[in-house]
Amino acid sequence: MANILRKSWKDPKKREKKSVLTWQQQKEKKVELKQHSNNRKQIIEERKKKKREYVQKIKDLKEKKKN
């Protein structure tokens, strides 16, 4: 049985071909992932900024109430 498996592995027709990306496709994929990552960072920064502004507003309102 092991002998049959060994032969089928050696036969290129029987072996499944793996999808291999060319160096250009790999580069494009890397750039795409980096772009996505940068977009995420930008979204997170915007959320933080909005939250800071909101917190500052609340602090100002509390201060006005005290006075």
DODOTI-977102 format. One record per atom (N, C-alpha, C): residue number from 1; residue in one letter; x, y, z. Coordinates in Angstrom, 1 decimal, m for minus. Each point is the difference from the previous one (the first is absolute). Layout:
SETOR  num  residuo      xx      yy      zz
SETOR  NUM        a       X       Y       Z
...
This chain:
SETOR  num  residuo      xx      yy      zz
SETOR    1        m     0.8    m1.2     0.0
SETOR    1        m    m0.8     1.2     0.0
SETOR    1        m     0.9     1.3     0.0
SETOR    2        a     1.0     0.0     0.8
SETOR    2        a     0.9     1.1     0.1
SETOR    2        a     0.6     0.3    m1.4
SETOR    3        n     0.4    m1.2    m0.6
SETOR    3        n     0.6     0.1    m1.3
SETOR    3        n    m0.9     0.7    m1.1
SETOR    4        i    m1.3    m0.3     0.1
SETOR    4        i    m1.0     0.7    m0.9
SETOR    4        i    m0.1     1.5     0.3
SETOR    5        l     0.0     0.3     1.2
SETOR    5        l    m0.1     1.4     0.4
SETOR    5        l     1.3     0.8    m0.5
SETOR    6        r     1.1    m0.7     0.2
SETOR    6        r     1.3     0.7    m0.4
SETOR    6        r     0.0     0.2    m1.5
SETOR    7        k    m0.5    m0.9    m0.8
SETOR    7        k    m0.1     0.1    m1.5
SETOR    7        k    m0.9     1.1    m0.4
SETOR    8        s    m1.2     0.1     0.7
SETOR    8        s    m1.0     1.0    m0.3
SETOR    8        s     0.6     1.4     0.3
SETOR    9        w     0.8     0.1     1.1
SETOR    9        w     0.5     1.3     0.4
SETOR    9        w     1.1     0.4    m1.1
SETOR   10        k     0.7    m0.9    m0.5
SETOR   10        k     1.0     0.3    m1.0
SETOR   10        k    m0.6     0.4    m1.4
SETOR   11        d    m1.1    m0.5    m0.3
SETOR   11        d    m0.7     0.2    m1.3
SETOR   11        d    m0.6     1.5     0.0
SETOR   12        p     0.6     0.8    m0.8
SETOR   12        p    m0.5     1.4     0.0
SETOR   12        p    m1.4     0.2    m0.4
SETOR   13        k    m0.6    m0.9    m0.8
SETOR   13        k    m1.4     0.1    m0.4
SETOR   13        k    m0.9    m0.2     1.1
SETOR   14        k     0.4    m1.0     0.9
SETOR   14        k    m0.9    m0.3     1.1
SETOR   14        k     0.1     1.0     1.2
SETOR   15        r     1.2     0.6     0.1
SETOR   15        r     0.2     0.9     1.1
SETOR   15        r    m0.7     1.3    m0.3
SETOR   16        e    m0.7     0.6     1.0
SETOR   16        e    m0.7     1.3    m0.1
SETOR   16        e     1.0     1.1    m0.1
SETOR   17        k    m0.2     0.9    m0.9
SETOR   17        k     0.9     1.1    m0.1
SETOR   17        k    m0.4     1.1     1.0
SETOR   18        k     0.9     0.5     0.7
SETOR   18        k    m0.3     1.1     1.0
SETOR   18        k     0.0     1.3    m0.8
SETOR   19        s    m0.9     0.9     0.5
SETOR   19        s     0.0     1.3    m0.7
SETOR   19        s     1.2     0.8     0.5
SETOR   20        v     0.9     0.3    m0.8
SETOR   20        v     1.2     0.8     0.3
SETOR   20        v    m0.2     1.4    m0.6
SETOR   21        l     0.1     1.0     0.9
SETOR   21        l    m0.1     1.3    m0.5
SETOR   21        l     1.4     0.5    m0.5
SETOR   22        t    m0.1     0.8    m1.1
SETOR   22        t     1.3     0.5    m0.5
SETOR   22        t     0.4     1.1     0.9
SETOR   23        w     1.3     0.4    m0.1
SETOR   23        w     0.5     1.1     0.9
SETOR   23        w    m0.8     1.3    m0.1
SETOR   24        q    m0.5     0.2    m1.2
SETOR   24        q    m0.8     1.3    m0.2
SETOR   24        q    m1.3    m0.1     0.7
SETOR   25        q    m0.6    m1.2     0.0
SETOR   25        q    m1.3    m0.2     0.7
SETOR   25        q     0.2     0.1     1.5
SETOR   26        q     1.1    m0.6     0.4
SETOR   26        q     0.3     0.1     1.5
SETOR   26        q     0.2     1.4     0.4
SETOR   27        k     0.7     0.8    m0.8
SETOR   27        k     0.2     1.4     0.3
SETOR   27        k    m1.3     0.8     0.0
SETOR   28        e    m0.9    m0.3    m0.9
SETOR   28        e    m1.3     0.7    m0.1
SETOR   28        e    m0.8    m0.4     1.3
SETOR   29        k     0.1    m1.2     0.3
SETOR   29        k    m0.8    m0.5     1.2
SETOR   29        k     0.6     0.7     1.3
SETOR   30        k     1.3     0.1     0.1
SETOR   30        k     0.6     0.7     1.1
SETOR   30        k    m0.4     1.4     0.1
SETOR   31        v     0.0     0.7    m1.1
SETOR   31        v    m0.4     1.4    m0.1
SETOR   31        v    m1.5     0.2     0.4
SETOR   32        e    m0.8    m1.0    m0.5
SETOR   32        e    m1.4     0.1     0.4
SETOR   32        e    m0.2    m0.2     1.5
SETOR   33        l     0.7    m0.9     0.6
SETOR   33        l    m0.1    m0.3     1.4
SETOR   33        l     0.4     1.2     0.8
SETOR   34        k     1.1     0.6    m0.5
SETOR   34        k     0.5     1.2     0.7
SETOR   34        k    m1.0     1.2    m0.1
SETOR   35        q    m0.6     0.1    m1.1
SETOR   35        q    m1.0     1.1    m0.2
SETOR   35        q    m1.2    m0.2     0.9
SETOR   36        h    m0.4    m1.3     0.2
SETOR   36        h    m1.1    m0.3     0.9
SETOR   36        h     0.4     0.3     1.4
SETOR   37        s     1.2    m0.3     0.4
SETOR   37        s     0.5     0.2     1.3
SETOR   37        s     0.0     1.5     0.3
SETOR   38        n     0.5     0.8    m1.0
SETOR   38        n     0.0     1.5     0.2
SETOR   38        n    m1.4     0.5     0.1
SETOR   39        n    m0.9    m0.5    m0.7
SETOR   39        n    m1.4     0.5     0.1
SETOR   39        n    m0.5    m0.3     1.4
SETOR   40        r     0.3    m1.2     0.5
SETOR   40        r    m0.5    m0.3     1.3
SETOR   40        r     0.6     0.9     1.1
SETOR   41        k     1.3     0.3    m0.2
SETOR   41        k     0.6     0.9     1.0
SETOR   41        k    m0.6     1.4    m0.1
SETOR   42        q    m0.3     0.5    m1.2
SETOR   42        q    m0.6     1.3    m0.1
SETOR   42        q    m1.4     0.0     0.6
SETOR   43        i    m0.8    m1.0    m0.2
SETOR   43        i    m1.3    m0.1     0.6
SETOR   43        i     0.0     0.0     1.5
SETOR   44        i     1.0    m0.8     0.6
SETOR   44        i     0.2     0.0     1.4
SETOR   44        i     0.4     1.4     0.6
SETOR   45        e     0.9     0.7    m0.7
SETOR   45        e     0.4     1.3     0.4
SETOR   45        e    m1.2     1.0     0.0
SETOR   46        e    m0.9    m0.1    m1.0
SETOR   46        e    m1.1     0.8    m0.1
SETOR   46        e    m1.0    m0.2     1.2
SETOR   47        r    m0.1    m1.3     0.3
SETOR   47        r    m0.9    m0.3     1.2
SETOR   47        r     0.6     0.5     1.3
SETOR   48        k     1.3    m0.1     0.1
SETOR   48        k     0.6     0.5     1.2
SETOR   48        k    m0.2     1.5     0.1
SETOR   49        k     0.2     0.7    m1.1
SETOR   49        k    m0.1     1.5    m0.1
SETOR   49        k    m1.5     0.4     0.4
SETOR   50        k    m1.0    m0.7    m0.5
SETOR   50        k    m1.3     0.3     0.3
SETOR   50        k    m0.3    m0.2     1.5
SETOR   51        k     0.5    m1.1     0.5
SETOR   51        k    m0.2    m0.3     1.4
SETOR   51        k     0.6     1.1     0.9
SETOR   52        r     1.3     0.4    m0.4
SETOR   52        r     0.6     1.1     0.8
SETOR   52        r    m0.8     1.3     0.0
SETOR   53        e    m0.5     0.3    m1.2
SETOR   53        e    m0.9     1.2    m0.1
SETOR   53        e    m1.2    m0.1     0.9
SETOR   54        y    m0.6    m1.2     0.0
SETOR   54        y    m1.2    m0.2     0.7
SETOR   54        y     0.2     0.1     1.5
SETOR   55        v     1.1    m0.6     0.5
SETOR   55        v     0.4     0.0     1.4
SETOR   55        v     0.3     1.5     0.4
SETOR   56        q     0.6     0.7    m0.9
SETOR   56        q     0.4     1.4     0.3
SETOR   56        q    m1.3     0.8     0.2
SETOR   57        k    m1.0    m0.2    m0.9
SETOR   57        k    m1.3     0.7     0.0
SETOR   57        k    m0.6    m0.3     1.4
SETOR   58        i    m0.1    m1.2     0.4
SETOR   58        i    m0.6    m0.4     1.3
SETOR   58        i     0.7     0.7     1.1
SETOR   59        k     1.3     0.0     0.0
SETOR   59        k     0.7     0.7     1.1
SETOR   59        k    m0.3     1.5     0.0
SETOR   60        d    m0.1     0.6    m1.1
SETOR   60        d    m0.3     1.4    m0.1
SETOR   60        d    m1.4     0.3     0.6
SETOR   61        l    m1.0    m0.9    m0.4
SETOR   61        l    m1.4     0.2     0.5
SETOR   61        l     0.0    m0.2     1.5
SETOR   62        k     0.7    m0.9     0.5
SETOR   62        k     0.0    m0.2     1.5
SETOR   62        k     0.6     1.2     0.7
SETOR   63        e     1.0     0.5    m0.6
SETOR   63        e     0.7     1.2     0.6
SETOR   63        e    m1.0     1.2     0.0
SETOR   64        k    m0.8     0.2    m1.1
SETOR   64        k    m0.9     1.1    m0.1
SETOR   64        k    m1.1    m0.2     1.0
SETOR   65        k    m0.4    m1.2     0.3
SETOR   65        k    m1.1    m0.3     1.0
SETOR   65        k     0.5     0.4     1.4
SETOR   66        k     1.2    m0.3     0.2
SETOR   66        k     0.6     0.4     1.4
SETOR   66        k     0.0     1.5     0.2
SETOR   67        n     0.3     0.7    m1.1
SETOR   67        n     0.1     1.5     0.1
SETOR   67        n    m1.4     0.5    m0.1
